[in-house]
């Protein structure tokens, strides 16, 4: 009986590995096919190579600029702003959600305001943020954080409210304080919702930072996109977009690694 269980478990693991390989194969196939079609379409003039460039032209530009070091400066600036905006927005959102859970009155007072703030176009507040923080790193980081903080607070607070009340009752019966209930039951049970906001905030942080760089920056990938449009260098624009996609994907994968680590060490 035990041997049968072990055999079934191994078969299950083998099926999971096979499924991962199949998914990876199709992902790589789509990726390679897209770039091959893009290159062929550009060379055959199915699309305008001036507007859409081509993978070979982008590769040449990136190789030249990375070797010269100019592109590395812009990459470092954007990564610094995005990571800091992501961290600040996520932590601030979790702290706001925790404060709302701790005080029912506070949550009732602020609930409609949070909904209104979430509905407002954060990008439209960019000029106000620039005036408030000045035309520098602080305003761009604030943009990256502001885009994600409200949605993080709403999602995490909803997770706190939907935590199983039986956990709280059991801990209360042993004389636990409200903080102990939150620490031992509510927060751990809401960890999947918190992790899901990490994944969403990766994209939101990039949106906020790039828009901030559109408005005020003299460095960064967002600045290169605007500069490329101004001088009609669409290869530079597409190169910056490709880099943004690559680093956003790497950040997403890093968040997935953190998710697995948290689940493994909190389960």
N, C-alpha and C positions, 0 to 999 in steps of 0.2 A: 504493500500500500504506500509506504513511504517512498519507495523507488519510483512508483507511478507518479506521485506528486512531483518528485524532482524532475522526472522526464517531461511532464506537462509544463513545468515552470521553465525548463530550458527551451522547449518548443515555443513557448510564449515569448521569451527573450529573443529568440532567433527571428520570430515574426516581426517583432518591434524593430530589430536591427535591419531586416530586409525592407521594411516600410520606410525607415529613415533613408536608406540608400536609394530607394525608388524616388522619394521626394527630392533628395539632393540631386539626383540625375536630371529630373525634370526642371528643377530650378536652374541648374547649370545650362541645360539645353536651351531654355527660354532666354537666358542671359546672353549666351553666345550667338544664338540666332538673331536676337535683336540688334546686336552690334554689327554682325555681318550684313544684315539687311540694310542697316543705316549706312554702312560704308558703300555698299553696292548702289543704293539709291542715290547717294551723293555723287558718286563717280559717273553714274548713268544719267544724271540730271533729272531723275524722277522727283527729287526735291531740290530746292534752291540751296546749293552749297554755301552761298554767302550768308544765308539766314540760319541754316541748320548745321553748318559746318560738317565735319566727319570725324569718326573715331581716330583716323590716322593723323588728321590735323590737330586734334585735341591732344593726342599722345606726344606729338612733336612739341607743341607749346608747353605742356606740363614738364616734359623732360628738360627743355631749355630753361624754363623758369625755376624749376626745382634745383637744377645744377647751379644756376646763378644765385640761388638763395632768396630771391625776391618773393617767390610764392610761399616759402616756409614762414616768412614773417606774417603774411596774411592768414595762413592756416593757424598759427599759434594764437594770434589775436582772437580769431573767431572761436576756436576751441576753448580758450580761457573764458571768454564771455558766455558761451553756451553752457559749459559745465557749471560755472558759478551760478548762472541764472536758473539752471535746472535744480541744483542743490538748494538754493535759497527758496525758490518757489515751492518745491516739494516739502521742505521742512516747515516753512511758514504755513502752508496749507494744512499739514498734519497738526500743528500747534493750534491753529484756529479751530479745527474740527474737535480737538481735545477740549478746548475751552467751551465750545458749544455743548459738548456732551456733559461737561462738569456742571454747567448751569442751565437748567431748563428755561429759566426766565430769559437769560441772554440769548439762547437759541430762538425763542419765540420772538424776541425783539428784532434780531438780526436776520432772521430767515428771509423775509421779503427783500431786504436790501441785498443779500447775497445773490438771490435769484436775478434781481435787476442788474447787479454788477456783472454777473455771468452772461447776461444777454447783451450787454453793451459791447460794441466793437473795440477791443483793447487797442488795436492799431491806431484808431482815431485819436486816442489819448497820447500818442507819441509826441506831438509837439509840446504838450503840457509837461510831460515828463522831462523832455530836453530842457525846457525853461527852468524846471524845478531843480534838476540835478546837474545841469550844465552840459555842454557838448563834449562829452568824454565817455570813458568806460562805464562810469556809474549809471548813466542814462540808458545805455544799451543793455547792461546787466539787469537793470530795473525792468526794462521792457520784457526781457526773457523770463524774469521771475513773475511779473504781473500777469502774463498770458496764462500761466499755469496755476497760480496760487488759488484762485477762486474755485476752479473746477476740482482741484485737489481737495479743498476744504469740503465741498458739497458731497463728493463721492465718498470720502473717508467718513464724514459725519453720518451719512446714510448707512454705511457699514457698521458704525458704532451702534446706531439705533436698532439695527436688525440683528444684533448679536443675541444669541439664545438667552432669554431671561432666566432660564433655569440655572445657568451658571451663577448668575448674581444671587439667586435665592440660596443656593447651596453655600456660597461663600459668606453671605450675610448670616446664615444660620450658625456659622462658626465665629461670628463676631468680626468679620472683615470690614475695614473702612471702605469708603467709596473709592479712594485712590487704589487700595489693594485690589478691589474688584476690577477696576480699570486695568491695572497692571497685569493681573493674573488671568483674567478671563476675557474682558472686552477687547483689549488691544490685540492679544494673540489670535483671537477668533476672526479679527478683521484684517489680519495680515494679507490674505489674498487680494482684498480690495485695495489695500495700500500699494501692493506690488503692481497691481494693474494700472494704478495711476502713474507709477514710474514709467511704464511703457508709453502711456499717452503723453506724459510730460516731456519725453525725449523729442517728439515731433513738435510740441508746443514751444519748447525752449528754442529750438532752431528757428521756428517761425518768428518768434519775438525778437531774437538777436539779429536775424537777417534784415527784418524790417527796420530795426533800430539802426543798423549799419547803412541801410538805404538813406535814412534821414540825416544822419549826423557824422558818420565815421569817415576817417581818411585812411583807414586800414581795415583789412578783413575781407572775407569772400563776398559779403554783401556789397561792400564798396567796389570790388572788382566787377561785379555784375552791373552796377550803375555806370561805372566808368566805361565798361565795354559797350554798353548801349550808347553812351555819349560820343564815343569815337568810332562807332559802327564796327567794332571788333567782336563779332558774334562767336568766334572761336574762344575768346577769353570768357565770354558769358557762359557758353556751354561747358568749358573747362571748370569754371567755378561751381556750376550746378552739379557736375559729376562728382567733384570733391565733396560737396555738401551731402550728396546721396551716400557716398562711401563712408564718411565719418558718422552720419546719422545711423547707418546700418551697423557700424561698429559699436556705437553707443547702445543701440538696441540689443545687440548680442551681449554686451557687457551687463546690461540690466537683466537679461535672461539668466546669466551666470549668477548674479547676485540673488535672483529669485530662487534658483535651485539651492543655493547655499543657505538662504534664510529658511526655506521650507525644510531642508534636511536638519538644520540645527534648532528648529522650534517645534518640530512635530514630536 
